[in-house]
Amino acid sequence: MRNIRLRAFGVAFLGLALSACQPSAPDAVAVKYAWARLSPVAGRPAALYFTLTGAAKPDRLVAIDSALVQRIELHESMGGGTEGMMSMKPLAGVDVPPGGSALFQPGGKHAMLFGVDPAITPGTAIPLRFRFASGKAVEGEAKTVGAGGEAPGF
């Protein structure tokens, strides 16, 4: 009987030890692959693309701000329309599932950067703060490309 209890304790301890070896999910959403395509016309908005990777708990991106941009809005491109024209609709926020991703890419979800500092030119970086419904904020930066430039290779 004592041997059975000892084995049961050993199995339970081993399970606990192995679970401690599992990588834990991050506490905050991660921002990856951020880049912005600048407008060919000075004063016109730039487009921002990136990937959000979820943390242990669900969260929702509600805002992005930058000291070098006057206003940033979340949008989603809508294709087709009545005459095959692309259009955009504003988004109040974007859900980021635990361990999942939210993609912001050309032709889909993206952010519009209004009033970009004229000192921002292709090849420079735009500092960003991503704000979430949980109250957390994540700092990041976006690489910039010119209007006809290709997305950076990450």
C-alpha positions as a Markdown table, in Angstrom:
| # | Residue | x | y | z |
|---|---|---|---|---|
| 1 | Met | 0.0 | 0.0 | 0.0 |
| 2 | Arg | 2.8 | 2.4 | 0.9 |
| 3 | Asn | 4.5 | 1.6 | -2.5 |
| 4 | Ile | 1.3 | 2.6 | -4.3 |
| 5 | Arg | 1.1 | 5.9 | -2.5 |
| 6 | Leu | 4.7 | 6.6 | -3.2 |
| 7 | Arg | 4.2 | 5.9 | -6.9 |
| 8 | Ala | 1.1 | 8.1 | -7.0 |
| 9 | Phe | 3.0 | 10.9 | -5.4 |
| 10 | Gly | 5.9 | 10.4 | -7.8 |
| 11 | Val | 3.5 | 10.5 | -10.8 |
| 12 | Ala | 1.8 | 13.7 | -9.5 |
| 13 | Phe | 5.2 | 15.3 | -8.8 |
| 14 | Leu | 6.5 | 14.4 | -12.3 |
| 15 | Gly | 3.4 | 15.9 | -13.9 |
| 16 | Leu | 3.8 | 19.1 | -11.9 |
| 17 | Ala | 7.5 | 19.3 | -12.8 |
| 18 | Leu | 6.8 | 18.8 | -16.5 |
| 19 | Ser | 4.1 | 21.4 | -16.5 |
| 20 | Ala | 6.5 | 23.9 | -15.1 |
| 21 | Cys | 8.8 | 23.3 | -18.1 |
| 22 | Gln | 6.1 | 24.3 | -20.6 |
| 23 | Pro | 6.7 | 27.8 | -22.0 |
| 24 | Ser | 4.1 | 30.2 | -20.5 |
| 25 | Ala | 2.1 | 32.5 | -22.7 |
| 26 | Pro | 3.3 | 36.1 | -22.7 |
| 27 | Asp | 1.5 | 38.5 | -20.4 |
| 28 | Ala | 0.9 | 41.1 | -23.1 |
| 29 | Val | 0.1 | 41.0 | -26.8 |
| 30 | Ala | 3.2 | 41.1 | -29.1 |
| 31 | Val | 3.5 | 43.4 | -32.1 |
| 32 | Lys | 5.6 | 42.0 | -35.0 |
| 33 | Tyr | 6.5 | 42.9 | -38.6 |
| 34 | Ala | 5.3 | 46.6 | -38.3 |
| 35 | Trp | 5.8 | 48.7 | -41.5 |
| 36 | Ala | 4.3 | 51.7 | -43.0 |
| 37 | Arg | 3.9 | 52.7 | -46.7 |
| 38 | Leu | 4.2 | 56.5 | -47.0 |
| 39 | Ser | 2.0 | 58.5 | -49.3 |
| 40 | Pro | 3.5 | 59.8 | -52.6 |
| 41 | Val | 1.7 | 63.1 | -51.8 |
| 42 | Ala | 2.9 | 65.2 | -48.9 |
| 43 | Gly | 0.2 | 65.6 | -46.3 |
| 44 | Arg | -1.8 | 62.5 | -47.3 |
| 45 | Pro | -2.1 | 59.6 | -44.9 |
| 46 | Ala | 0.3 | 56.6 | -44.8 |
| 47 | Ala | -0.9 | 53.0 | -44.3 |
| 48 | Leu | 0.4 | 50.9 | -41.4 |
| 49 | Tyr | 0.6 | 47.1 | -41.4 |
| 50 | Phe | 1.6 | 44.6 | -38.6 |
| 51 | Thr | 0.8 | 41.4 | -36.9 |
| 52 | Leu | -0.5 | 41.1 | -33.3 |
| 53 | Thr | 0.2 | 37.8 | -31.5 |
| 54 | Gly | -2.1 | 37.0 | -28.6 |
| 55 | Ala | -1.1 | 36.7 | -24.9 |
| 56 | Ala | -2.5 | 34.2 | -22.4 |
| 57 | Lys | -5.8 | 36.0 | -22.2 |
| 58 | Pro | -7.9 | 37.6 | -25.0 |
| 59 | Asp | -7.4 | 41.3 | -25.5 |
| 60 | Arg | -8.6 | 44.0 | -28.0 |
| 61 | Leu | -6.5 | 46.6 | -29.8 |
| 62 | Val | -8.4 | 49.8 | -29.3 |
| 63 | Ala | -5.9 | 52.5 | -30.3 |
| 64 | Ile | -2.4 | 53.3 | -31.7 |
| 65 | Asp | -0.6 | 56.5 | -31.2 |
| 66 | Ser | 2.8 | 58.1 | -32.0 |
| 67 | Ala | 4.6 | 61.3 | -31.2 |
| 68 | Leu | 5.3 | 61.6 | -34.9 |
| 69 | Val | 1.7 | 61.1 | -36.2 |
| 70 | Gln | -1.2 | 63.4 | -35.4 |
| 71 | Arg | -3.9 | 60.7 | -35.6 |
| 72 | Ile | -4.1 | 57.0 | -36.2 |
| 73 | Glu | -7.3 | 55.2 | -37.2 |
| 74 | Leu | -8.0 | 51.5 | -37.5 |
| 75 | His | -9.7 | 50.5 | -40.8 |
| 76 | Glu | -10.6 | 47.5 | -42.9 |
| 77 | Ser | -10.6 | 47.4 | -46.7 |
| 78 | Met | -13.8 | 46.2 | -48.2 |
| 79 | Gly | -13.7 | 44.7 | -51.7 |
| 80 | Gly | -16.2 | 44.4 | -54.5 |
| 81 | Gly | -18.8 | 47.0 | -53.8 |
| 82 | Thr | -21.5 | 47.8 | -56.4 |
| 83 | Glu | -18.9 | 48.8 | -59.0 |
| 84 | Gly | -16.0 | 46.7 | -58.0 |
| 85 | Met | -14.4 | 49.5 | -56.1 |
| 86 | Met | -12.5 | 49.0 | -52.9 |
| 87 | Ser | -13.7 | 50.9 | -49.9 |
| 88 | Met | -12.7 | 51.2 | -46.2 |
| 89 | Lys | -14.7 | 51.1 | -43.0 |
| 90 | Pro | -13.4 | 52.3 | -39.6 |
| 91 | Leu | -12.9 | 49.8 | -36.8 |
| 92 | Ala | -13.5 | 50.6 | -33.1 |
| 93 | Gly | -11.1 | 47.8 | -32.2 |
| 94 | Val | -9.7 | 44.4 | -33.2 |
| 95 | Asp | -9.9 | 41.3 | -31.1 |
| 96 | Val | -6.6 | 39.4 | -30.4 |
| 97 | Pro | -7.4 | 35.8 | -29.4 |
| 98 | Pro | -5.2 | 34.0 | -26.8 |
| 99 | Gly | -2.2 | 32.5 | -28.6 |
| 100 | Gly | -3.7 | 33.5 | -32.0 |
| 101 | Ser | -3.0 | 36.3 | -34.4 |
| 102 | Ala | -4.6 | 39.4 | -35.8 |
| 103 | Leu | -3.1 | 40.4 | -39.2 |
| 104 | Phe | -3.0 | 43.9 | -40.5 |
| 105 | Gln | -2.0 | 43.7 | -44.2 |
| 106 | Pro | -2.7 | 45.3 | -47.6 |
| 107 | Gly | -6.2 | 44.6 | -48.7 |
| 108 | Gly | -7.4 | 43.8 | -45.2 |
| 109 | Lys | -7.2 | 45.4 | -41.8 |
| 110 | His | -4.7 | 48.3 | -41.5 |
| 111 | Ala | -4.2 | 51.6 | -39.7 |
| 112 | Met | -4.2 | 54.9 | -41.4 |
| 113 | Leu | -1.6 | 57.5 | -40.2 |
| 114 | Phe | -2.8 | 61.1 | -40.6 |
| 115 | Gly | -0.4 | 64.0 | -40.2 |
| 116 | Val | 2.8 | 62.1 | -40.4 |
| 117 | Asp | 5.8 | 64.2 | -39.4 |
| 118 | Pro | 7.5 | 65.4 | -42.7 |
| 119 | Ala | 10.9 | 64.3 | -41.3 |
| 120 | Ile | 9.7 | 60.7 | -41.7 |
| 121 | Thr | 11.1 | 59.4 | -45.0 |
| 122 | Pro | 11.6 | 55.9 | -46.5 |
| 123 | Gly | 14.0 | 53.9 | -44.4 |
| 124 | Thr | 13.3 | 55.7 | -41.1 |
| 125 | Ala | 11.2 | 54.3 | -38.3 |
| 126 | Ile | 8.0 | 55.5 | -36.7 |
| 127 | Pro | 7.7 | 54.9 | -32.9 |
| 128 | Leu | 4.3 | 53.5 | -32.0 |
| 129 | Arg | 2.3 | 52.7 | -28.9 |
| 130 | Phe | -0.4 | 50.0 | -29.3 |
| 131 | Arg | -3.2 | 50.4 | -26.6 |
| 132 | Phe | -5.4 | 47.5 | -25.6 |
| 133 | Ala | -8.8 | 47.2 | -23.8 |
| 134 | Ser | -7.0 | 45.5 | -20.9 |
| 135 | Gly | -5.2 | 48.8 | -20.2 |
| 136 | Lys | -1.9 | 47.4 | -21.3 |
| 137 | Ala | 0.2 | 49.3 | -23.9 |
| 138 | Val | 2.9 | 47.8 | -26.1 |
| 139 | Glu | 5.7 | 49.9 | -27.6 |
| 140 | Gly | 6.9 | 49.2 | -31.1 |
| 141 | Glu | 8.2 | 50.8 | -34.3 |
| 142 | Ala | 7.3 | 50.6 | -37.9 |
| 143 | Lys | 9.9 | 50.5 | -40.8 |
| 144 | Thr | 8.9 | 52.9 | -43.6 |
| 145 | Val | 8.9 | 52.4 | -47.3 |
| 146 | Gly | 8.0 | 54.8 | -50.1 |
| 147 | Ala | 4.7 | 54.8 | -52.0 |
| 148 | Gly | 5.9 | 52.3 | -54.6 |
| 149 | Gly | 8.2 | 50.4 | -52.3 |
| 150 | Glu | 7.9 | 46.7 | -51.4 |
| 151 | Ala | 7.1 | 45.5 | -47.9 |
| 152 | Pro | 10.2 | 45.0 | -45.9 |
| 153 | Gly | 11.5 | 41.4 | -45.7 |
| 154 | Phe | 11.2 | 40.4 | -42.1 |
